[in-house]
Amino acid sequence: MSRTVSANITLSLDGFVAGPEGDMSWLVETAVHEQCASGFAGWWRGVDTVLLGRTNYEGFHGYWPAVADDPAADPRSRELSRFLNGVEKVVVSRTLTEATWSNARVVRDLEAEVRALREADGGTVAVFSSVSLIRALLAAELLDELRITRVPAVLGEGQRFLEGSLPRSTWSLESLQTIPTGAIVSLLRRR
């Protein structure tokens, strides 16, 4: 049996992952809400390999390592930091030559790497919001699950989630959670 490749993404109602100039303020209320944070933690706990694009790797590496030992951080953030510090991290990049975070390595060929990871022993392989990787995995038909948090905000412009043509696919709803902020979290599985 092959490993599951799962991705997590947060979207506005009009399909953006970031507003103008990378603005992410529209999702903060939902992301920090106890129900949403708890659901996200439940998702990543089955993961033992994380795929990151260069931009997310640099952002995560610049923030998360120190949170594990920060007494001012909430317990869930410290737990996520410890997880990220220890988990295997595969950074997909054409420009990065090395990854200095513990258990991180750089690869150039996403499809070949994911095919190899799928056949190796282990738990879920996850993409933490790296839009370019999620698009590429959808295009290559290598994504098994997609966890979407739909935030009730219309941004009008910014970075779209889906652009260009993708192969046709059908997905089934595995679970649905509503968040008091008005957000809806759905876990979809490719049929």
Salt bridges, closest charged atoms under 4 A:
GLU34 OE2 - ARG76 NH2 3.01
ASP48 OD1 - ARG3 NH2 2.59
GLU58 OE1 - ARG54 NH1 2.84
GLU79 OE1 - ARG45 NH2 2.70
GLU88 OE2 - ARG105 NH2 3.09
GLU111 OE1 - ARG115 NH2 3.67
GLU113 OE2 - ARG105 NH2 2.55
ASP144 OD2 - ARG118 NH1 3.33
GLU145 OE2 - ARG189 NH2 2.87
GLU163 OE1 - ARG135 NH2 3.64
